Amino acid sequence: MNNEIEEDEKGLSSEETEKIQQILDNHLKNQFYDDHTSTQMINDILEEVISTLHSYNKPYKYITNLMLSQRIGTGLTNFTSAFYDKQYDFVYHIFYPKDKNFTTGGKERAHIFGLFTISCISYSSIENKLI
């Protein structure tokens, strides 16, 4: 079995991560944070993102995490710690809004802040550890 990942299959391309950013924009733009609807909103986003990631047909298992918060000017600290194969595995952090100074044309700012994390765990690194 060939355990090597082709160069064009490694990680996510800038176009692929931009597509994930567009999914966040489509779901969150002009939305208000609400505790009662946030669970369904997160579920809808994650389902679409996983479907999109799967459509890339890359040799990865994906772990996704989305944290949403009402944008009220408070800070947010997030750490990710993982033991992974730096040659084959990747972690991406995507923010919403992409531009921290996001406005909708006037003084209005985005009402929701989001931090989206994608962990790409390659089948190759799993197979190498099993051999």
N, C-alpha and C positions, 0 to 999 in steps of 0.2 A: 504494500500500500504506500502511495506517495504521501508523505506527511508535510510536504512543502506547500505553502500558499503562494500562488502567483502574485507578482508585484502589484498588478492592477486590482487584486482582491483584498489587499491588506488595508484594514481599517475602513473608514468611510471617507469618500471624496468630499471636497468642498461643496459640490453640487448636491450630494446626498445629505450633508448636514444642513444645507440651506433649505432643502425640502422639509426637513424636520422643523426648522425655524418657521417656515410657512404654515405648517400644521398648527403650531402654537399660535401664530398670528391669527389664523382663521378662527380658532376657537376662543381666543381670549380678548381680541381687540374689541373695545367698547363694552366689555363685560364688567360687572361689579362682583366683588367677592361676596359670597353668601355661604355660610356654614352648611345650610340645608341643601344646596345644589352643588357644592364643590366636589363632593365624592363622585357624583355622576359626571361632572365636567372632566375630572381627572381620568375617570374610567374611559370616557369617550376619546379623549386625547391619546391615552396609552394604547387603546385598541387600534386606532388609526396609525399611530407610529409603528407599532409592532407589525401591522400588516404591510406598511411601507418598507420597513427594514427587511422583512421576509421576501418581499418582491425583488430585492437586490440580488437574491440567490448567492449570497456570500457564505463561506464556510464558518459561520459563527452562531453561537447561542447568544441571545441578547437578554440583558437584565436592564430594565428601565425603572426610573424613579422620577416622580414629578412632585415637587413641593410648591404649593401655591399659598400666597399670603395677600391680605389686603394691603394695598400700598399706602402706608401712613407715615413713611419716613423713618421707620425703625430699621435697625441693622439686622443682618442675617449672616450667620457663620455656618459653613458646612464643610465637613471634612470627608474625604473618601480614602479609605485605606484598603489595599488589596495586595495579594500575593499573586502575581501573574507573570506570564512570559512576555517580556518587553519586545520581543521580536514579532510575536503573533497577536497579542491581545492589546486592546485599546480601551480607554475611558474618555468620554466626551462630556463636557458640561456646556449646556446651551441655556442662555438666559432669555427671559421675556420680561419686559420688552428688550429687544436686542440693543437698542440705544437707551442708555440710562436716562437721557434727557428727553425721551419720547414725548412728543406732543401730538395732538390730532389737528394741528393747524393753528390753534389759538393758544390759550393759556391752559387748556385742558390736558391733563396728564393721564397716562394709563392708570387704571384703578386696581389692577392686579399685578403682582410681581410673581414671577415663577423661576424656579431653577429646575432644569431637566437634566438628568444624568443617564447616559447610555453606556453600559459596559458590554464590550464585544469580546466574548471568550471563544477563541478558535477551537475547532475540532482538532486541529493539528497539535495544539499544545496539550489537549486532553489525551490524545492518542500517544504522544511522546512520553507522557507520564505513566501510561499503562503498559508500555513496552518494556 
